[in-house]
């Protein structure tokens, strides 16, 4: 009887414009707000529920994708770190092999002849890595002093004897070794003869002269190493090139004309270009595998004012090999 009464009541509710199910709100086990049938207690899936489920699925997918990306980035970093470790190990091994080869090269080679041990000279002396080798460059800076052996300059009526002049020399050069015995290079040098007094007399005058001569040279250089494998080396330097001469002359003559003496000043600067060349002998010794000190003597010649000038100089040198 009660069942029929409920059905009749429901039909009356529907006839009056109500819905077949009476809706209520509740919470599920996760404390999410849900819609249920008030009469049956069954959950009713609404559009909001569907949207919430779709959103939850999307969030879960996004979370999973982020986790996968994080894992991928971690693996990439690990692979890069491993690659760097491998590269460092390879570089370390290369250095070790290079050091081993260098040590082996530094060990003097030995040969046994009739029960006696002999060392090959070049290897024995190149153990410190100081030998001259093909393909090396040498940069040199040097300076020194010298004196003329011959030559004279006419100043007015007075001759200046070049033998009495002391000169100062300096320059720099770069040398490339085609092999251990022979090298070629370029050099920029200067020889300066400081101002000095000269006296001259004749039947009609007496006078006083000074002369300051500067010689600037650009030269093609050569070098022959006599013992290139030894840390103390003998070599023969030589060169030829262009020279620019500047001669600053000051001359005062006191002329007697039979009645009185008068002073005549004659100041002039003369310049000229000329061919210059030299040859010499040098000795150098190694401080390290790249730095050496040297002493070099040169015999030089050039033409000026229709005179041939010859002079010698001694040079102290600092050399750097690379």
KAJOPE-V676576 format. One record per backbone hydrogen bond with DSSP energy under -0.5 kcal/mol. CO is the residue of the C=O (numbers start at 0). NH is the residue of the N-H. If there is no record, write none. Layout:
[[CO NH] [CO NH]]
This chain:
[[0 4] [1 5] [2 6] [3 7] [4 8] [5 9] [6 10] [7 11] [8 12] [9 13] [10 14] [11 15] [12 17] [13 16] [20 22] [21 37] [23 35] [25 33] [27 30] [31 27] [33 25] [34 43] [35 23] [35 37] [36 40] [41 36] [42 44] [43 34] [43 45] [45 49] [46 50] [47 51] [48 52] [49 53] [50 54] [51 55] [52 56] [53 57] [54 58] [55 59] [56 60] [57 61] [58 62] [59 63] [60 64] [61 65] [62 66] [63 67] [64 68] [65 69] [66 70] [67 71] [68 72] [69 73] [70 74] [71 75] [72 76] [73 77] [74 78] [75 79] [76 80] [77 81] [78 82] [79 83] [80 84] [81 85] [82 86] [83 87] [84 88] [85 89] [86 90] [87 91] [88 92] [89 93] [90 94] [91 95] [92 96] [93 97] [94 98] [95 99] [96 100] [97 101] [98 102] [99 103] [100 104] [101 105] [102 106] [108 119] [110 112] [110 117] [112 115] [115 112] [117 110] [119 123] [120 124] [121 125] [123 126] [124 127] [125 128] [132 135] [135 176] [136 321] [137 174] [138 319] [139 172] [140 317] [141 170] [142 315] [143 168] [144 313] [145 166] [146 311] [149 309] [150 161] [152 154] [152 159] [153 155] [154 157] [157 154] [158 160] [159 152] [159 161] [160 163] [161 147] [161 164] [164 147] [165 193] [166 145] [167 191] [168 143] [169 189] [170 141] [171 187] [172 139] [173 185] [174 137] [175 177] [175 183] [176 134] [180 224] [181 177] [181 178] [182 222] [183 175] [184 220] [185 173] [186 218] [187 171] [188 216] [189 169] [190 192] [190 214] [191 167] [191 193] [192 212] [195 210] [197 208] [199 206] [203 255] [204 201] [205 253] [206 199] [207 251] [208 197] [209 249] [210 195] [211 247] [212 192] [213 245] [214 190] [215 243] [216 188] [217 241] [218 186] [218 220] [219 239] [220 184] [221 237] [222 182] [222 224] [223 225] [223 235] [226 229] [227 131] [230 232] [230 285] [232 283] [233 225] [233 226] [234 236] [234 281] [235 223] [236 279] [237 221] [238 277] [239 219] [240 275] [241 217] [242 244] [242 273] [243 215] [244 271] [245 213] [245 247] [246 248] [246 269] [247 211] [248 267] [249 209] [250 265] [251 207] [252 254] [252 263] [253 205] [254 256] [254 261] [259 256] [261 254] [263 252] [265 250] [267 248] [269 246] [271 244] [273 242] [274 302] [275 240] [276 300] [277 238] [278 298] [280 296] [281 234] [282 294] [283 232] [284 292] [289 320] [290 286] [290 287] [291 318] [292 284] [293 316] [294 282] [295 314] [296 280] [297 299] [297 312] [298 278] [299 310] [300 276] [301 308] [303 306] [306 303] [306 308] [308 301] [309 148] [309 149] [310 299] [311 146] [312 297] [313 144] [314 295] [315 142] [316 293] [317 140] [318 291] [319 138]]
